[in-house]
Amino acid sequence: MAQMTAFTLLMGILYIGDVVSSKTKAWISSVFVCAVLFVIGYWTFFPENIVEIAGIPPVVATLLMYLLITNMGTLLSIKELANQWKTIVITLSGILGIVVLLLTVGSLVFDLQTVLVAVPPLVGGVVSSLIMSEAAQTAGLTSLSVLAILIYVMQGFAGYPLTSIMLKKEGQRMLEKYRSGEWTPVHEQEDNQVEASDEDIPRLFKAVPKKYHTDFSRIFRLAIVALLAYYVSVWCASFVSISPFVLCLFFGVVASSLGFLEKQPLKKANSFGFAILGLMLFIFDGLKKATPEMLETLLLPMVGIIVIGVIGMYVFSAIVGRLLGVSKEMAFAVSLTALYGFPADYIITNEVIQSLTEDEKEREALTSHMMPPMLVAGFITVTIVSVILAGIFSSILLSL
């Protein structure tokens, strides 16, 4: 397949996803639609490496992830990050719900080995899936090795639409409060002395003439922050394992707060759309592993584990959310980030906000309410907790 053929086909899929999401006012997520179309494509005429042919090999996707996550950090402040402790508690409770229900109810329906292999991929990303897949292979459990990858690949089909529905309900509830004057977002409460026209230039570079603030200068400063996060992760490796992507988010927050980075430098450098495009294609690239034969063999355990896990997640997150004064919709939404992580958490949240209102101030209010917890939750689940669980569960599996 020619590169431009591959690229055009994939752009068509992403556009169809946007159209369906827009027509249904985000009740059907664009990510869900795209995932279905990718699976159909792989089952019919797509070459297995269509994303790479189109120009997004894994090395490019990794680069985009460094830049995008650092960019996302600029959406938050240190104060906002500290205020997300409720999100962290609720997210952890949702994961606990998955573990408890699957180890009790799940182990009655399926055997213990199946449950042990399935839990870490269900609450995490590709790293935890690979750890469990290799552990199952080492233990001689070939079909369960495939199940670990399959759950990672397919869990989004449950997570995407559920998250969209929960965020839509939460957004509608908060919009009513905003319009009636019952709720004022934090960013509107604080006195903002900086004019919108000056926000393009970060505080530390006010003395630099505006003509030198080019698209490349913004991406250069963003790359410096991401590079620093990478090296800190490498230096810390001998003491404690910290994902460089988690540090990218934190360093993005700090760099923005100190005035080294402006808010959303990728958008101001006219690069955000292409970066998201590349990363989305890489995410959907994982669906090439979901063959019809694999689905047929493992359909029942896969569906059963995902359903039981999601029920456990909902019950535990709703209870803890209620205790902390967070709505059950928002509590469930942040917990659901365990099923897909970044960038899907950003994309789904953003498209729901865009579908709820045309008013820019209302969109900013909803973004300040829903985006920070969704981003923080996505990193807590996928990059930290799931890898820890994978380490524990793989040891238990190999000792059986």
N, C-alpha and C positions, 0 to 999 in steps of 0.2 A: 504494500500500500504506500502511495506517495505521501510525503509529509503534509502537504496542504490538504490532501483528501482526509487524512486522519484528523488534522486540526479542525477542519470545517465540520466534520461529523460530530466531533466532541463539542464544538461551540453550539451546534444545533441542539444537542441534548441539554446543555446548560440553559439555553434560551427557552426551550420547551418547559423546563423546570420553573423558570421565572414566570412564564405566562400562566401556567397552571396555578402557581402560588398566588399570583396577582388576581386571577379570575375567582379563586376560592377564598380570597382575602386571608391567605396563609393558613386556612384550616388544613390544607394539604401542603406540606412543606416541599419547597423546591428540591431540597436535598433528598427527600424520599422519592420523588418523581425521577430525579436523575439516577439514583441508585437502581431503581427498577429498570430503567432504559439501558443502563450499563450492563446489567445482568442479561437482559434480552440480547444485547449486542454481542456479548461474549459467547452466548449460547448459539449464535447464528453465524455472523460473518466477520466480527471484529478479530483482528490478529491479537494474540495474547499481549503483545507489547505495544498496543496502539497509543498509549499515553506517551511512551518513550519515543515512538515514531513522530508523534505530534510535536515533540520538542521539550518535554518535561521528564527527563530522567530523574532517578532518586536523588542524585547529588544537587540538582537544581531545586527540587522540592525541599530538601534540607535547608538550603540557603534561604529560601523564601520563608520557611518556618522561623528561622532565627530573626529575620527582619520583621515579620508580621507580629510575632509574640512581643518583641521589644516595643514595636509600635503600639500594641494593645496596652502595654504598661503605661503609656503616656495618657491613656484615658482615665487613669486612676491617680489619686494622690495618696501620700503616706497615711494621711488621716482616714481616707476611705478604705484603704487596705486594712488598717487596724480595726475599722468598724465592721469588717466582714467576718468577725469571729463567730457570729451566729450562723453564717453560711457554712463555715468549716464544720461546726458541730452538727448541723442538720445533714450535711453531705456525709459525714462519717456515720451518722445514725442510719442513713439510707443504705450504706454499704453493710453495716451491721445487720440490717434487716434482710439483705440478700443472703449473707452468710448463715444467719440463724435459721431462716426458713428452708434454705436448701440443705443444710446439714440435718435438719429434723424431718420436715415433710418430704423434701427432695430425696433424701436417702432411703425413704420408705418406698418411693416410686421407682427410683433408679438406684443402682449400686453405689457404694461409697466412692469407688475409684472414679466413676463418671462425674460425680458431684465435685470431687477434689480437683479434677482436671478442668471443670467448667467454670468454677467460681472466679478465679483471677482474670481470665479473658473477659468475663461478663462485666467486671467493674474496671476494666482497663483497656490499654491500647495494644499495639503490636508487640512491645517488649514482653509484657506478661504472657501474651498468647504464645510467643516463641519459647519462653521458659517452660511453660506447661506442656507444649507440644513435644519439646525435646525430652522432658522428664517422662512423658508417656511412652515415647519411642524407646527410651532407655529401659523402661519397665516392660517392654515387649507388648504394649497396648497400642497397636498401630491405628485402629479405628478411633480410639480416643485422642490420639495425636492429631488426627484430622479434625475431630470435634473441637479441639481447642482453637484451631484456626477458623473453623466454620462459625463458631459463636462470635469471635471477633469480627468476622466479615458481615454476619447477618444481624447482629444485635441492634444496629442502627435502624433496621426496619421497624422495630418496636419503639425505639427511642425518638426518632424524628417526628412522627405524627403526634405522639403523646406530649412531647415537649411543646410543640406548636400549639396544641389545644390548651395546655396548662398556662402558657405565657399569654395566650390570647385572652383567656378568662381573667388573668391577673391584670393585664393591660387595660381591659375594659373597666374593671373595678377601680383601678387607680385613676383612669381618665375621668370617671364620674366624680371622684373625690377632688381632683385637680380643678375641674370646671366649676364645681360648687364652692370652691375655696376651702375645703376641709383639709387639703394636703398641699404643702409647699415644699418642693424639692430642696435639698441641702444647698445645691449650687445657686439657687435663687435667693436663699436666706442670707448667704454671705455677700458682703459688699464687694463688688468686683470693680476695681478702679482701672482695669486695663481695657482700653478700647479694642473693639473687635479687629480693627485695621492693624493694630500693633501685635496681635497674637501670632502673626506669621513669623515674628522674630523672637527667639528665646531670650530670656532676661540677660544671660551672660554675654550675649552678642549684640546688645543694643548699640554699642559704639561702632560696630562694623557697618559700613555703608550698605544700603539695601540692595544695590546692584550685585553685591557678592553673595547674597543669599539665593543661590540657584537650586535647582532640583538636585544636582549632584552634591552640593554642600550638605543638604538635608540628609540624603542617603549616606553620605560619608560619615556624618556624626552618628547616625543610627547604627552604622556598621561598627563604629568604635565602641559603642555601648554593648552591642551584641558580642563583639570580640572579647571585651572585658569579662562579660558573663561566662563565655566559653572557657577562658583561661582560669578564672576563679574555680569553675567546676572541675577542671583538670587538676589544679593545685589541691583542691579539697579531697580528691579521690582517695588519697592514702589514709585519710582520717574518716571521712563519711562520704557516701555516694549521694550527690545532689545533681539532679538533671539540669543540664545547661539551659533548657527551655524554661524551667521554673525560675532560674536566676535571671533569664532574659526579661521575664515579666517584672520581677522585683527591681532589676536595674533600670528598666524603662520607667517605672514609677519614680525612682530616686532621681534619674537624669532629668525627668520632666519637672519634678519638684524643685530641683536645684537651678533650673533654667538653662540646662545644657541642650535639651531637646524641646521643641515646640509640641503642642498637642497634635497627634496624628501626623507625623512628618511624612509618612508614605502618601497620605492623601494630598498633602500640600506639594509633594514632589510629583503628583499625577501618576503614581505607580501602584496605588493600593488595589485597584480593580484587577490589574494583571497579576499581582502577587496572589490575591485570593483565587483567581482563576487557576493558576498553576498548582496551588496547594489542593484545591478541590479535585482537580483531575488526578492528582497523586492519591488522594483518599479513595476515590472510586476505582483506581487501579487495583486495589486489594480485592475487588469483587471477582477478578478473573479466576480466583481459586475456587469459587463456588460453582462447581460443575453440577449438572443435573443428577449424575450418579451419586455424588456426595450428598446432595440434598435428600435424595430418595432414601438412602441408607440411614442417615442420621437425623431425618426430619423430626421424628417423635421426641427423642431426647433433647434435641436443640430447642424445639418449641416449648416443651414441658419445663425445661430449666429456665428459659427466658421468662415464661409466664409466672412461675413460682417466685423467681428472683425479683421481678418487677412488683409483684404483690407485696412481698416482704419489704421492699424499698418504700413503697407507698405508705404502708401501715406505720413503719418506724419513723419515717420523715414527717408524716402528718402529726404524729403524737409529739415529737420533739419540737416541731415547728409551732404547734399550738402552745407548748410550754414557754417558748421564746417569743411569742407574739408575732409569728410569721404565718401568713395565710397558707393553707394546705396546698394551694396551687403553686405558689412560689417555692415552697419547701420541696414539693415533688419535682418541680422543674429543675432545681439545682441538683437534686439527687440523680435525676435522669442523665445528667452530663457524663456520668460514669459509663454510659452506653456508647459514647462517641467522642467526647472531649473536643479539643480545638482542632480545626476552625469551625466545625459544625455548630458549636454552641454560639459563636459570634454570628454566624450566617442566619441561623434560625431566629435568634433574638432580634436581629436587625430587620429581617423581613416581616416579622410580626409587628414590630413598631411602625414600619413603613405602611403596613396595611390598615392600621388602626386609625390613623389621622394624617391629614395633609398639612396641619399646622406645625411649623418648625419649632415653636416653643414647647408645644405638647410632645413632640418627638424627643426633644432634648430632656424633658422631664421624665418621660418613660425610659429613655436610655440611662439616665442617672440612677433610676430605681432598679432596672432589671439587668443591665449589662455587667456592672461590677460583680454581683454575686454569681452570675452565670460563668464569667471568665475565671474567677477564683475557684469555683467548684470544679470546673473542668480540669484545672491543673492539679488540684488536690487529689482527685480520683484517679485520673488516667496516668499521671506522671509519678505520683508518690505512693499512694496506698496500694494500687494494684500490683506494683513491683514488689513491695514488701510482702503482700499476700502470696504472690507467686513463689517467692523464696521459701515461705513457710510451708505452703501446700505441696510444692514439688518435693521437699524433704520428707513430708509425711507419706506422699505417694510412693517414693522410692524405698521407704522403710517397711511398707506393707508386704 
